[in-house]
Amino acid sequence: MAEAILDIKHWGNNLGVRLPAAVAREAHLHADQRVRVAVEQGRVVITPLQDVPLTLEQRLARFDPLRHGGEVMAAEAIGAERW
């Protein structure tokens, strides 16, 4: 069983704990993975969430032209794209 005693540090206006690699590996956690953090009976519990692939409709609904630079194919076909 991987175990560590750590200090809680300030991270902006929040508090954070860095998970040691051995703990993350044993818990099957990886960078950029979504987790749920909850308090249960006075304990902090971190639960990994399953990555569910988005449907095309969900991806298109999240598309923000202002953030992503507008229309993707605004120009003529170039290079190997030409028929």
N, C-alpha and C positions, 0 to 999 in steps of 0.2 A: 504494500500500500504506500503510495507516494504521499508525503506529508511535508508541510513547511510552516514555520512561524514567521509571519511577515508584519511589516509596519504599514499602516494606512497612511497615504500621502495625499496632499492637496493636488488636484488636477483642475485648474481653472477655479470655478466656483463649486466644484464637486470633490468627492473623495474617490481614491482609486487604489487598487491592489494589483500588482503585477504577478501573474501566475507563473511559477517556475516551469520550465520546459517539461520536467518529469511529471508534474501534476497535470499539465495540459495534455500530455501524451497519454497518460493513464486514463484520463477522462474523455479522450477522443475529441479534444477541442482544438481548433486551429484558428489562425488569424482571420479576421473579417467574418467569422461565423456569428450568426445571430443567436442570442441566448435570452432567456427570461430570467430576471433577477427578482426574487420575492423574499419576503420575511415570513417564515413559518415557525411559530412557537419560539420566537426570539432568535432564530438562526437565519443567516443569509443563505439562500439556496439558489444556485445557478443551474439552470436546466437548458441544455442545447435544444434549439428548434430545428426541425427538418427544413431543408432548403427545398421549397416547392417551385418547380419551373413555372414561369409566368406564361399565360397564353398570349397569342398575338394581340388579342383584344385588350388584355391587361397592359401589355407593353405600349400599345398605341395610346391608351388612356393616360399613361404616365408621361408621354412625350410632351415636352414643353419647347416649342419652337424658339422662344426667347432665350432659353438656357442652352439649347443645343444648336443654335445658329440657324434656325429656319429650315427651309426645305433642304433635304439631303442631296438630291440630284437636280440642282438648279442649272447646271451647265450641260452642254452637249456631251455625248458619250466620247470617251477618250481612250487611246491605246487599244488594248485587247477587247474593250467593251464594244467597239464598232463591229457592225455586222457586215 
